[in-house]
Amino acid sequence: MGQFETKLSEMGITLPEAPMPAANYVPSVRVGNTLFVSGQLPKLGETLMVGKLGADMETAQGAEAAKACAINLLAQVKAACDGDLDRLVRVVKLTGFVNSTADYGEQPAVINGASDFLGEALGDAGKHSRSAVSAAALPFGVAVEIEGIFEIT
C-alpha cells in the first residue's frame, strides 16, 4: 500500500472500485501526464446521495456528498494509474456542480467537502484550483457531481 492509500486508510477510507460510466463516455482520458476524469456522482456502496440544496438538503449534507464524489474521483485516478495511486502528482482542478435552488448561494461551501477531503488525504498534492456552480438538476437527482483534472506519472 502506497503513501496516499495508507493515509486514506488512517482516515477510515477504502477506495471503491472505480465506478462505471452511466452513459456513453469513458471514465477518464489521459493526455501526456494530465488525466481528465469524468464527473463523479456521490455514490458510496449502492447508495446515491440525492437531494436539492436549499430545498430538502442542508449544506453539511451537500459537503458529505461532495466528499463522496472526491472519493470516487480518486478511485478513477487509481484505476487509470494501473492500481497505483502514488502515481498521482497533484490534483490540478475540480469543477463541482451543485443541484440547488435558484436562491441557494452556498455552492462553494458544498464543494469544500471535496476540497477539504483531498487536502487532508493528499497534503500539498491535494491543493487545487476549482469552480463551484449551481445546477438546476443533476443526473438521477444527485446533490453534487464533480469532475477533475489530475497530474500523474
C-alpha positions in Angstrom: 0.0 0.0 0.0 1.4 3.4 -1.0 1.6 6.6 0.9 -1.8 8.0 -0.3 -3.7 4.8 0.4 -2.0 4.5 3.8 -3.3 8.0 4.7 -6.7 7.2 3.4 -6.7 4.0 5.5 -5.8 6.0 8.6 -8.8 8.2 7.8 -11.0 5.2 7.6 -11.4 5.4 3.8 -11.1 2.4 1.4 -11.3 3.4 -2.2 -14.1 1.6 -4.0 -13.7 0.0 -7.4 -13.8 2.8 -10.0 -17.5 3.4 -10.9 -18.5 2.6 -14.4 -19.9 5.3 -16.6 -23.6 5.9 -16.5 -23.8 6.7 -20.3 -21.8 6.7 -23.5 -18.4 8.1 -22.3 -15.2 6.9 -20.8 -14.3 7.4 -17.1 -11.1 9.2 -17.9 -8.8 10.4 -20.7 -5.0 10.7 -20.3 -3.2 13.3 -22.4 0.5 13.2 -21.6 0.7 13.5 -17.8 -2.7 15.1 -17.5 -5.7 12.9 -16.5 -9.2 14.3 -17.2 -11.7 12.4 -15.0 -15.4 12.5 -16.0 -17.9 13.8 -13.5 -18.3 11.5 -10.5 -21.5 11.1 -8.6 -21.9 10.9 -4.8 -22.3 7.2 -4.6 -21.0 5.2 -1.6 -21.7 1.5 -1.9 -25.0 1.1 -3.6 -26.4 4.4 -2.3 -26.7 7.6 -4.3 -26.9 10.8 -2.3 -29.8 12.6 -3.8 -31.4 15.9 -3.0 -31.5 19.6 -3.8 -29.5 22.1 -1.7 -31.8 24.9 -0.5 -34.8 22.6 -0.6 -34.5 19.2 1.0 -30.8 19.1 1.8 -28.6 21.1 4.1 -25.1 22.5 3.2 -23.3 20.0 5.5 -25.1 17.1 3.8 -24.1 18.5 0.4 -20.5 18.7 1.6 -20.6 15.0 2.5 -21.9 14.3 -1.0 -19.0 16.3 -2.4 -16.6 14.2 -0.3 -18.2 11.0 -1.8 -17.6 12.4 -5.3 -13.9 13.1 -4.4 -13.5 9.5 -3.1 -14.8 8.3 -6.5 -12.5 10.7 -8.3 -9.6 9.1 -6.5 -10.9 5.6 -7.4 -10.8 6.7 -11.1 -7.3 8.1 -10.8 -6.1 4.8 -9.2 -7.8 2.8 -11.9 -6.2 4.9 -14.6 -2.8 4.5 -12.9 -2.9 0.7 -13.0 -3.9 0.5 -9.4 -1.0 2.7 -8.1 -2.5 5.9 -6.5 1.0 7.1 -5.7 1.4 7.9 -9.4 -0.8 10.9 -8.6 1.4 14.0 -8.6 -1.3 16.5 -7.8 -4.9 17.5 -8.1 -5.0 20.3 -10.7 -8.6 21.4 -10.8 -12.1 20.4 -9.7 -15.3 21.6 -11.2 -18.2 21.0 -8.9 -21.9 21.1 -9.9 -24.4 21.6 -7.0 -28.1 20.6 -7.5 -29.6 23.7 -5.9 -32.5 26.1 -5.8 -32.2 29.4 -7.6 -31.8 31.3 -4.3 -29.2 29.0 -2.8 -25.7 30.6 -2.6 -23.5 28.2 -0.7 -22.2 26.2 -3.6 -18.5 26.9 -2.5 -19.2 25.5 1.0 -20.7 22.4 -0.5 -17.7 21.7 -2.8 -15.4 22.4 0.2 -16.4 18.9 1.2 -14.3 17.6 -1.7 -11.5 20.2 -1.4 -11.1 19.7 2.4 -11.0 15.9 2.0 -8.4 16.0 -0.8 -6.2 18.4 1.2 -6.4 16.2 4.2 -5.8 13.0 2.3 -3.2 14.1 -0.1 -1.4 17.1 1.6 0.1 19.5 -0.9 -0.7 17.2 -3.8 -4.4 17.8 -2.9 -4.3 21.6 -3.3 -6.1 22.6 -6.5 -8.0 25.3 -8.4 -11.7 24.8 -8.7 -15.1 26.1 -9.7 -18.4 25.6 -7.8 -21.5 26.2 -9.8 -25.2 25.8 -9.3 -27.2 23.4 -11.5 -31.0 23.2 -11.7 -30.8 19.4 -11.9 -28.2 16.7 -12.0 -28.4 13.0 -13.2 -30.5 10.7 -11.1 -31.4 13.6 -8.8 -28.0 13.6 -7.1 -26.9 16.5 -4.9 -23.5 17.0 -6.4 -21.3 16.0 -9.4 -17.6 16.7 -9.6 -15.1 16.3 -12.4 -11.4 16.6 -12.0 -8.1 17.2 -13.7 -5.0 15.5 -12.3 -1.3 15.4 -13.0 0.0 11.8 -13.0 3.2 10.0 -13.9 
